[in-house]
């Protein structure tokens, strides 16, 4: 008799973003004349840039000619793209990474969910709280928790690393031993960015405990402060203990196009395995379950990393960060406490005294017809906050801000 994976039943509630969609649809049914303005889900809105479009079209044209047609590519990714990423890390971060240490994928989210599969089923997980849900949910499904504790809002057996006002939303290293440590900087949802000193503490911990850091750097190109690290590998010793995951989604507007990469250094070691074994296992995993990212999309990625492509991508990032400035300025003027929005496209807004994240979400929707993302949906430490996103057309951002200014009652 076939049976389902029982670990799915341990997931505490419906996925955050579908629940937001359900509430918005219900509100629209009850208020059909309302014009909903979205500052919620982090989905890019602006058109792909000319260089990227040219790269995509070039690949499509090659597929239309039998003499240049290509089928399956390398599971690890197009060699030209991996060489372009190698040059990108050298030029922008002064980091040397071999092309064979890059693994091209269809995005950072799938890699963040899949990477845990190459580690033992009894691995102890440490996660920033609040955190992007895929880190938590993928480990629940993998069977690394005995269940959800309703009272605390936490999964049993996981180590939660609180991010709060007191620590600037950057966690301390775990208390006790953790095997896998999930970090995201710039952070989604709080917008906080870890300093080199803060990351060094985690690298030192991981080297001491033979742990592995899963470092999500999907928003790294939004960092404008030159003193802040864009890669975990800017920290000495990180190649021995860290896997970095990144994406073209927010960098080049590929949220629907789908393209990302992971870096698995050959020096990375874990208990009972020689250097290079983790790299080999991830390569095996990708060869077994993945036939490689679209060759068309990879051509767009190469174009994004060209001189013209990078210039266009940074202009696009500047556009979204101006949106963030507009939102932040208005929220602060209303008397709200706001974090983030300076080196990240997300703003972490503290709810008015005495109301919960979902109550703040409902108030914003009902009064201003604006959609945010409840902080508690990212973990128990997110209670009392709302994430606002700077992704949107400028006219929509300004309309949402004006509606908040005109209608939100604090």
C-alpha positions as CSV (number, residue, x, y, z in Angstrom):
1,X,0.0,0.0,0.0
2,X,1.4,3.4,-1.0
3,X,1.7,5.9,1.8
4,X,2.5,9.6,1.9
5,X,5.6,11.2,3.4
6,X,4.3,11.6,7.0
7,X,6.7,14.5,7.6
8,X,4.5,16.8,5.4
9,X,1.8,16.5,8.0
10,X,4.2,18.2,10.5
11,X,4.1,21.4,8.6
12,X,2.4,23.8,11.0
13,X,0.1,25.8,8.7
14,X,-0.6,26.8,5.1
15,X,2.4,28.4,3.3
16,X,2.6,32.1,4.1
17,X,2.1,33.6,0.7
18,X,-0.9,31.5,-0.3
19,X,-2.5,32.5,3.0
20,X,-1.9,36.2,2.2
21,X,-3.5,35.6,-1.2
22,X,-6.5,33.9,0.4
23,X,-7.1,36.9,2.7
24,X,-6.7,39.4,-0.1
25,X,-9.2,37.5,-2.3
26,X,-11.7,37.4,0.5
27,X,-11.3,41.2,1.0
28,X,-11.8,41.8,-2.7
29,X,-14.9,39.7,-2.8
30,X,-16.3,41.7,0.1
31,X,-15.1,45.1,-1.3
32,X,-15.2,44.7,-5.1
33,X,-14.6,48.5,-5.7
34,X,-11.3,48.5,-3.6
35,X,-8.1,49.0,-5.6
36,X,-5.5,46.7,-3.9
37,X,-2.0,48.0,-3.8
38,X,0.8,45.5,-3.1
39,X,3.9,45.9,-1.0
40,X,4.0,42.3,-0.1
41,X,5.5,39.4,-2.0
42,X,9.0,40.2,-3.3
43,X,8.3,39.8,-7.0
44,X,10.2,42.0,-9.5
45,X,8.1,44.1,-11.8
46,X,10.3,46.0,-14.3
47,X,11.1,44.7,-17.8
48,X,14.3,42.7,-18.6
49,X,17.1,45.0,-19.7
50,X,18.2,45.3,-23.4
51,X,21.5,43.3,-22.9
52,X,19.7,40.4,-21.3
53,X,17.0,40.4,-24.0
54,X,19.7,40.3,-26.7
55,X,21.3,37.3,-24.9
56,X,18.1,35.4,-24.7
57,X,17.2,36.1,-28.4
58,X,20.7,35.0,-29.4
59,X,20.2,31.6,-27.8
60,X,16.7,31.2,-29.2
61,X,18.0,32.0,-32.7
62,X,20.7,29.3,-32.3
63,X,18.1,26.8,-31.4
64,X,16.3,27.6,-34.6
65,X,19.2,26.5,-36.8
66,X,20.1,22.8,-37.0
67,X,23.8,23.7,-37.3
68,X,23.8,25.5,-33.9
69,X,21.0,23.6,-32.1
70,X,21.9,22.2,-28.7
71,X,20.1,19.7,-26.5
72,X,21.0,18.8,-23.0
73,X,23.8,20.8,-21.5
74,X,26.0,20.1,-18.5
75,X,24.1,19.4,-15.3
76,X,26.6,21.7,-13.5
77,X,25.8,24.5,-15.9
78,X,27.1,26.1,-19.1
79,X,30.9,26.5,-18.8
80,X,30.8,30.0,-20.2
81,X,28.4,31.1,-17.5
82,X,30.4,29.5,-14.7
83,X,33.5,31.3,-16.1
84,X,31.6,34.6,-16.1
85,X,30.5,34.0,-12.5
86,X,34.2,33.3,-11.6
87,X,35.2,36.6,-13.1
88,X,32.3,38.4,-11.4
89,X,33.3,37.2,-8.0
90,X,36.9,38.2,-8.7
91,X,36.0,41.6,-10.0
92,X,33.3,42.6,-7.4
93,X,34.4,40.7,-4.3
94,X,38.2,40.0,-4.9
95,X,37.4,36.3,-4.3
96,X,38.9,33.5,-6.4
97,X,36.5,30.6,-7.0
98,X,37.1,27.9,-9.5
99,X,34.5,27.6,-12.3
100,X,34.0,24.0,-11.3
101,X,32.8,25.1,-7.9
102,X,29.8,26.9,-9.3
103,X,26.6,24.8,-9.9
104,X,24.0,26.5,-12.0
105,X,20.3,25.9,-11.1
106,X,16.8,27.3,-11.7
107,X,17.0,29.5,-8.6
108,X,18.1,30.1,-5.1
109,X,14.9,28.8,-3.6
110,X,15.2,25.3,-5.1
111,X,18.8,25.1,-4.1
112,X,18.0,26.2,-0.5
113,X,15.4,23.4,-0.3
114,X,17.5,20.8,-2.0
115,X,20.9,21.3,-0.5
116,X,19.9,19.7,2.8
117,X,19.4,16.3,1.1
118,X,23.1,15.6,0.9
119,X,23.4,15.8,4.7
120,X,22.5,13.2,7.3
121,X,18.8,12.8,8.2
122,X,19.6,13.4,11.9
123,X,21.5,16.7,11.3
124,X,20.8,19.4,13.9
125,X,19.5,22.5,12.2
126,X,20.0,26.1,13.3
127,X,17.9,28.8,11.6
128,X,17.7,32.6,11.9
129,X,14.4,33.6,13.3
130,X,12.6,35.2,11.5
131,X,13.7,33.4,8.3
132,X,12.5,32.7,4.7
133,X,10.2,29.7,5.0
134,X,12.0,27.3,2.7
135,X,14.8,26.8,5.1
136,X,12.5,25.6,7.8
137,X,9.9,23.8,5.7
138,X,12.4,21.7,3.7
139,X,14.0,20.4,6.9
140,X,10.6,19.6,8.4
141,X,9.8,17.6,5.2
142,X,13.2,15.9,5.5
143,X,12.2,14.6,8.9
144,X,14.5,16.6,11.1
145,X,11.8,17.6,13.6
146,X,9.5,15.6,15.8
147,X,6.7,18.1,15.4
148,X,5.5,21.7,15.9
149,X,5.1,23.2,19.3
150,X,2.0,25.4,19.1
151,X,2.8,27.2,22.3
152,X,6.2,28.5,21.2
153,X,5.5,28.6,17.5
154,X,8.7,26.6,16.9
155,X,9.5,23.2,15.5
156,X,11.0,20.8,18.1
157,X,14.7,19.8,17.6
158,X,15.5,22.9,15.6
159,X,17.8,25.6,17.1
160,X,16.2,29.0,16.6
161,X,18.6,32.0,16.5
162,X,16.5,35.1,17.4
163,X,16.9,38.3,15.3
164,X,15.5,41.3,17.2
165,X,16.0,44.9,17.9
166,X,18.5,44.2,20.6
167,X,20.9,42.4,18.3
168,X,20.2,44.5,15.2
169,X,18.4,41.5,13.7
170,X,21.7,39.7,13.2
171,X,21.7,36.5,15.4
172,X,24.4,35.2,17.8
173,X,26.0,31.9,17.1
174,X,24.0,28.9,18.2
175,X,24.0,27.8,21.8
176,X,25.1,24.2,21.8
177,X,26.0,22.2,18.7
178,X,24.4,22.7,15.3
179,X,25.3,20.7,12.1
180,X,23.7,23.0,9.5
181,X,23.4,26.7,10.0
182,X,21.1,28.8,7.7
183,X,22.1,32.5,7.3
184,X,20.7,35.0,4.8
185,X,22.4,38.4,4.3
186,X,21.0,40.8,3.3
187,X,18.2,39.2,5.2
188,X,14.8,38.3,4.0
189,X,12.6,39.5,5.7
190,X,14.3,42.0,8.0
191,X,16.6,43.7,5.5
192,X,19.5,43.5,8.0
193,X,23.1,42.9,6.7
194,X,25.7,41.1,8.7
195,X,29.1,42.7,9.1
196,X,32.4,40.9,8.5
197,X,32.9,40.5,12.2
198,X,29.5,39.0,12.7
199,X,30.0,36.5,9.9
200,X,33.5,35.7,11.2
201,X,31.9,34.6,14.5
202,X,29.8,32.0,12.5
203,X,32.7,30.8,10.5
204,X,34.8,30.4,13.6
205,X,31.9,28.4,15.2
206,X,31.4,26.3,12.1
207,X,35.1,25.4,11.9
208,X,35.2,24.5,15.6
209,X,32.0,22.4,15.4
210,X,32.6,20.9,11.9
211,X,29.3,22.5,10.9
212,X,28.2,23.7,7.5
213,X,26.8,27.2,6.9
214,X,24.2,27.5,4.2
215,X,24.6,31.2,3.2
216,X,21.8,32.7,1.1
217,X,23.2,35.8,-0.7
218,X,20.4,36.4,-3.1
219,X,20.1,40.1,-2.3
220,X,23.9,40.8,-2.1
221,X,23.9,43.2,-5.0
222,X,21.6,45.5,-3.1
223,X,24.3,46.3,-0.6
224,X,25.6,49.8,-1.1
225,X,27.8,50.1,2.0
226,X,31.3,49.0,0.9
227,X,32.2,47.9,4.4
228,X,29.6,45.1,4.3
229,X,30.4,41.7,2.9
230,X,28.5,40.4,-0.2
231,X,29.9,36.9,0.1
232,X,30.6,34.5,3.0
233,X,33.9,33.8,1.3
234,X,35.1,37.3,2.2
235,X,35.7,35.7,5.6
236,X,38.9,33.8,6.1
237,X,38.2,30.0,6.5
238,X,34.7,30.1,5.0
239,X,35.7,27.8,2.1
240,X,36.2,25.1,4.7
241,X,32.7,25.3,6.2
242,X,30.2,27.3,3.9
243,X,28.0,26.8,0.9
244,X,26.8,30.0,-0.8
245,X,23.6,30.2,-2.7
246,X,22.7,33.1,-5.0
247,X,20.3,34.1,-7.8
248,X,19.7,36.3,-10.8
249,X,16.1,36.7,-9.6
250,X,16.4,40.0,-7.7
251,X,19.8,40.9,-9.3
252,X,18.6,40.9,-12.9
253,X,14.8,40.5,-12.7
254,X,14.8,36.7,-13.3
255,X,12.0,35.9,-10.8
256,X,10.0,34.2,-13.6
257,X,12.9,33.5,-15.9
258,X,14.6,31.3,-13.2
259,X,18.3,31.1,-12.8
260,X,20.6,30.8,-9.8
261,X,23.8,29.2,-8.6
262,X,25.4,27.5,-5.6
263,X,29.0,27.5,-4.7
264,X,30.4,24.3,-3.1
265,X,34.1,24.7,-2.4
266,X,36.3,21.6,-2.7
267,X,37.8,22.4,0.7
268,X,34.5,22.0,2.4
269,X,34.6,19.2,4.9
270,X,32.2,17.4,7.2
271,X,32.6,14.7,9.8
272,X,33.7,11.4,8.3
273,X,34.2,12.8,4.8
274,X,37.4,13.9,3.0
275,X,37.7,17.3,1.4
276,X,35.9,17.3,-1.9
277,X,33.2,14.8,-0.8
278,X,30.5,17.4,-0.3
279,X,31.3,18.9,-3.7
280,X,31.1,15.4,-5.2
281,X,27.8,14.6,-3.6
282,X,26.1,17.8,-4.7
283,X,27.4,17.1,-8.2
284,X,25.9,13.6,-8.0
285,X,22.6,15.0,-6.7
286,X,22.3,17.4,-9.5
287,X,23.2,14.8,-12.2
288,X,20.5,12.5,-10.7
289,X,17.6,14.9,-10.2
290,X,18.3,17.8,-12.6
291,X,19.0,18.1,-16.3
292,X,20.4,21.6,-16.0
293,X,19.0,25.1,-16.3
294,X,17.5,26.1,-19.6
295,X,20.2,26.9,-22.2
296,X,18.2,29.9,-23.3
297,X,18.1,31.3,-19.8
298,X,21.8,30.6,-19.2
299,X,22.6,32.7,-22.2
300,X,20.6,35.5,-20.5
301,X,22.7,35.1,-17.4
302,X,25.9,35.4,-19.4
303,X,24.5,38.6,-20.9
304,X,23.6,39.9,-17.4
305,X,27.2,39.5,-16.3
306,X,28.6,41.4,-19.3
307,X,29.8,45.0,-18.9
308,X,26.7,46.5,-20.3
309,X,24.5,43.9,-18.6
310,X,25.9,44.7,-15.2
311,X,25.4,48.4,-15.7
312,X,21.8,47.8,-16.6
313,X,21.2,45.5,-13.6
314,X,22.7,48.0,-11.2
315,X,20.4,50.7,-12.7
316,X,17.5,48.4,-12.1
317,X,18.6,47.8,-8.5
318,X,18.9,51.6,-8.0
319,X,15.3,51.9,-9.2
320,X,14.0,49.5,-6.6
321,X,16.1,51.0,-3.9
322,X,14.6,54.4,-4.6
323,X,11.3,52.7,-4.1
324,X,12.6,51.6,-0.7
325,X,13.6,55.1,0.2
326,X,10.1,56.4,-0.7
327,X,8.4,53.8,1.5
328,X,10.8,54.2,4.4
329,X,10.5,58.0,4.4
330,X,6.7,57.9,4.4
331,X,6.5,55.2,7.2
332,X,8.9,57.1,9.4
333,X,7.0,60.3,8.9
334,X,3.9,58.5,10.1
335,X,5.7,57.7,13.3
336,X,6.4,54.0,12.5
337,X,9.7,52.3,13.5
338,X,11.3,51.0,10.3
339,X,14.4,48.8,9.8
340,X,16.0,47.8,6.5
341,X,15.5,49.4,3.2
342,X,19.0,50.8,3.0
343,X,21.1,47.8,1.9
344,X,18.2,45.6,1.0
345,X,14.9,45.9,-0.9
346,X,12.8,44.9,2.2
347,X,11.6,47.1,5.1
348,X,10.8,45.6,8.4
349,X,8.1,47.7,10.0
350,X,7.2,47.5,13.7
351,X,3.5,47.2,14.3
352,X,1.8,49.8,16.4
353,X,1.8,49.0,20.1
354,X,-0.5,46.2,21.1
355,X,-1.3,44.6,17.8
356,X,0.0,41.4,16.2
357,X,1.5,41.0,12.7
358,X,-1.7,39.6,11.2
359,X,-3.7,42.4,12.9
360,X,-1.4,44.9,11.4
361,X,-1.7,43.2,8.0
362,X,-5.5,43.3,8.2
363,X,-5.5,47.0,9.3
364,X,-3.3,48.0,6.4
365,X,-5.5,46.1,4.0
366,X,-8.8,47.2,5.3
367,X,-7.9,50.9,5.8
368,X,-5.4,51.6,3.1
369,X,-6.1,48.7,0.8
370,X,-2.3,47.9,0.9
371,X,-0.9,44.4,1.2
372,X,2.2,43.7,3.3
373,X,3.6,40.4,4.6
374,X,3.1,39.5,8.3
375,X,6.4,39.1,10.1
376,X,5.2,36.1,12.2
377,X,4.9,34.2,8.9
378,X,8.7,34.1,8.9
379,X,9.0,32.7,12.4
380,X,8.0,33.4,16.0
381,X,10.5,36.2,16.4
382,X,8.8,38.0,13.5
383,X,5.7,38.6,15.6
384,X,4.8,42.3,15.8
385,X,6.4,43.2,12.5
386,X,5.3,43.6,8.9
387,X,7.6,43.2,5.9
388,X,7.1,45.7,3.1
389,X,8.7,45.2,-0.3
390,X,10.3,47.8,-2.6
391,X,9.6,45.7,-5.7
392,X,7.0,47.5,-7.8
393,X,6.3,50.1,-10.5
394,X,7.1,53.6,-9.2
395,X,3.6,54.8,-9.7
396,X,2.2,51.9,-7.7
397,X,4.7,52.5,-4.9
398,X,3.8,56.1,-4.7
399,X,0.0,55.3,-4.8
400,X,0.4,52.8,-2.0
401,X,2.4,55.2,0.1
402,X,-0.2,58.0,-0.4
403,X,-3.0,55.6,0.6
404,X,-1.2,54.7,3.8
405,X,-0.5,58.3,4.6
406,X,-4.2,59.2,3.9
407,X,-6.0,56.3,5.5
408,X,-3.9,54.3,7.9
409,X,-4.9,54.9,11.5
410,X,-2.2,54.1,14.1
